[in-house]
């Protein structure tokens, strides 16, 4: 596929912003790695072999009776010392992930009360429930980014559509829509979320739908302004005079121009979506208890001042993630700046 000259110029400008380019590379690498969190941090081996039989515990549940003779019909606890001694006595072996704990695994035999400090066994220590912090960070990073992406994409689609309708039709439609947005944006979101949490248990999808009710307004004003300006262009009037439908005019002729301003806001909206989930988890109105959460890790750091590794880990991970996203946003903004020449100079 051949890229247009303007697209090549934007890519060149983005690469010229070294900070934004390398931030995107680092963030993309971290996100790609955490997508396979089950193969990096898990309380089950990746593969195991005994008596000539192969097992893939990371993908399949096994009962003890399926692995060794005279085993119990219950699921295998691969960390159980008695089971492992019997397993190894039969010549069995297993390959563990890099971090042999999942986000919900309770680490045994710590030798001291939880939370325990970083060690060769637990690289970032354990939290106040004796769970491995590194495993929870890996899973928490993934769920935070996935939640941010989901909320950003869906809210952007709704917001762009709403702004397009406002700006294209104008008049009474624009007036009524603006008054509705003013009223709707004044709703107390936190109080409504507290009421919702008292009725049903907030889950990933419940929080996504609830936050979508208010987050779609972030891009509406930008798109509305672009459509108010673009609907009076000569080529738009010519298309309407030729009988082209309003939908085609809006999304084929005006929207591409409006997307230039819209795309520059997306990385910042993504960072805001990640922050919202972390804030709700910190306050206790986010994901269900026990879920891997960066906000819950920060809250543990607040509640356990004698365990500074908890607060430091939460601060570094959240701060690093948001910093990378902000740098990427700056790079995208420079890429779409028409005053930038190829190479980043003005």
N, C-alpha and C positions, 0 to 999 in steps of 0.2 A: 504494500500500500504506500503510495507516494504522499508525503506530507506537504501541505501548503506552505508557501514562504512565511506566512505569519505564524504558523504553528512551529516551524523550525526556529524562527526568531524567539518565540516564547521559551522553547526548550533550551536554546542557547543562553537566554537570560537567566533561566532557573539554574542551569549548571554553573553559570558564572557566580551565582551567590553560593559560595562554598559552604557557608554555615547552613543554609537551608537544604542544599543538596545532600551533605553528609548527615544532617539530621534525619532526612527522609530515609537514607540508606540504613542508618542505625535503628530507627524506629521500625522500618519494614523487616529488618532482620530479627529484632526482638519479638515482633508480633508473629512472624512466621515460625519461630522456634516455639513460642508458647502455644501455638495451635496444636502441637503434638505433646502437650503437657503430660498426658497419660504415659508416654514413652520416656519421659524425662524424670518425672517424680511420681512414683507409685509404690504402694505397699505390696505389690505382687511382682514376681519375676517376669522378665520379658519372655524367656523360654526356660523350660526345665525338661530334664530327661532322666528316666529311671526305668530299669528293667527293659531297656530297648524301646520304650514308648516316649513320644514327644508330647509336651504340653505347652500351651501358650496362655498362661494365666492372665496376662495383661488384656487379653481379648475375651476370655471365656471363664465362666465360673466352674470350679471343680469341687466335688465333695472329696473328703479324705479317702473314702472307700474307692474312688475312681483312680487315686494316685498310688496308694499303697494298700497292701492286703491288711485285712482286719482293722481298717480305718473306720472312723465314725461317718455316719451319713450326712454330717453337717459340712458346711463350706470350709474349705481349707484356710487356716490362718498361717500364712507362709512365714510369719515372724515367730510363730510358736516354737519354743526351744525343743520341746519333746518331739514334735512332728519333724523338725529339721534333723534331729539326731537320728531318728528312725529312717528318714529319707536318705541321709548321707550314708547310713550303715548299709543300705542296699546298693551303694555305688552311684547314687543319683547326684546330679549337679544342676545348678540353676544360674542364670545370668540376670543380675539385678539392674534396674535403671540407675542413672547417675545419682539420683536422690531416692533412697529406698523407702520413701514415705509419701503418702498422699496428703491432700490438704486436710483430711479429717482423721488421719491416723494419730493415735495417742502413743507417744514414744515411751517405751518401758525402760526400767532400770536406768533412770537418769543419774541416780546417785545423789541428787539434791532436789529440793522442792522446785516446782515450776513457778515462774519461768526460769529456765536455765540459760547461761550465757553461751555465746558461740564456742564451738569446739570442732574437733576433727570429725565428730559424728554428726553434729548439727551445725552446719556452716554459719548460719545466722541465728543460732540458738532456738529456743522453743518459747511459745507464748504461755499465758497463765493457765492454759488447759493442756499443757505438755504436747502441743502439736508443733511440727517442724515449721519454722517461719519461712524458710526458703521455698518449701513446697507450696505454702499458702500464697507467697508472693507470685510464684509462677502461674498458679491457677487464677489468682486475683487479677493479675495483669491482663490475662486473656479475657476474662469476663468483663472487665472494665472497658477494654477496647471494643469488644463485640457489642456491648451495650451502647457505647458512644457512637459506633458506626451505625447501628440500627436506628437509634434515635435521630442521628443527624440526617440519614438518608430519607427516612419516612417524613420527618418534620420539614425537610427541605422541599420534598415533592409537594406536600400540602401547602406550604407557605408560598412556593413559586406559583402554584395554580391559583391560590387566592389573590396574590398580588397581580397576576396577569389579568384576572377578571376585573379587578378594581381599576387598574390603569387603562385597560382597553376600552371598557364601556364608559367609565367616568360617570359624571352626572349623579343621579339619584342612587345608582348602584354603589358608586364610590362613597357617597355620603353615608348611606346606611351601613356599609361595611366598616367604615372608619369609626362610626359611633359604637358598633358592636365590638370592635377590637379594643377601643378605649375602656369599655365596661368589662370585657372579658379579661384584659390584662390586669385589671385591678382586683381580681379575685385572690383571696389569701390562699396561696397554693399549699403552704406548710400546714395550715389548719385543716384544709380539706384532706391532706394526706394523713394527718393524725386521725381524723374521723374514719377515713378508709381503712387504716391499719387496725382500728378497733372493731371493724366489721368483718374483714377478711384478712388473711395473711398475705402481705405483699410478696410477690414473686417477681421473677425477671420480667415476665410478660405483663403482669399487672402494673408494675412500675413503668414499663415502656409505654403502655397505653395511657396511663394517667399523665405522665410527663409530656406525651405527645399532644394532649389537649391544650397545653399552654406554650410549648416550645415552637410550634409552627409559625408563630408571629415574628420570629427573628429575621426572616428574609422578606417578609411581605412588603415592608416599606421600600426596600431597595428595588425589588422587582416592579412594584407599583410606579415608582418614579421613572424607571426606564420605559415602561409601557406608555405612561402619559406622554413622554417625549417622543417615543418611536411611532405612536399611532398617527402622527401628523406628517410623517415622512412621505415623500412623493411615491416611492415604490410601494408603500403600504396602501396609499390611496389608489394607485393604479391596479393593484391586485384586487382590491375590493370592487373597483369599477368593472373588472373583468368577471366578477361573479364568484370569486374565490370565497369559500366559507370562512366564517370568523375563526373557527378552530384552527384551520390551516394557516391563516394569516398570523394568528397569535403565536403558534408554536413552531412555524417554519420560517417566518420572516422577521418577527420581532424578538422572540425568545433568544436566538443565538446572540444578539447584541446585548440582551439583558444578562446572559450567563457570564459575560466577562466580569461584571461587578459582583455577581453572585458567587462565582468560584473562589474569589479572593477571601470570602468570609467563611468558607466551609471549614478550613483547619481550625479557626477560632471557635466555631460552633461545636466542632468535635471535642476540643479541649474543654469547653464549657459543659458538654454532656457528660464527659468523664468526671468532672468535678462535682456535678450534681449527684451522681450515684455515690461517690465517695463521701459527700456531705451527708446524704441521707443515711448511709451505713454508720457514719460517725455518730449521728444523733439517735440511731436505733430504729429508724423508720424505713430502712432499706431492705436488702435481701434477707431471707429467713436466717435465723440463728444457725451458726455452723457453716454458712456459705463462705467460700474464699473471698475476702473483701479487703481492699486496701484501706477503706475508711474504718473498718472494724479494727484493723491493725493499728492505725493511728489512735483510736480510742483506747486500745489496750496500753499503748505507750503512755497515754495520759493517766490511766488508772494504775500503772505500775512504774512509778518514777524511779524505783530502785533497779529497773531493768531498762537502761537507756538504749539498748540495741533495738528494742521494739519501736520506739519513737524515731530513732535515726533511720531504721530501715524503711518505715512508712514515709518519712520525709524525703529520703533520697529517691525512692521509687516514684512517688507521686510527683515530686518536684522535677525529676529527670524526664518523666513522661510528658508533663505539660510544657517543659522547656523545649523539648524536641518538637512538639506540635506547634508551638508558637514560632519557632525558627522556620519550620516548613511553611507556615502561613505567610511569614515575611518573604520567603522565596517565591511563593505563588503570587503574592502581591506584586513583587518586582517583575515577574515573568509577564504579567498582564498589563503592566504599565506601558502605555503607548509612547511615553517619552524616553523609555530605555532603548538604547541601541544594542545590537548584538554584542555580547561580551560584558554587559552590565553597565556601560558608561551611558551618560545622558547626552 
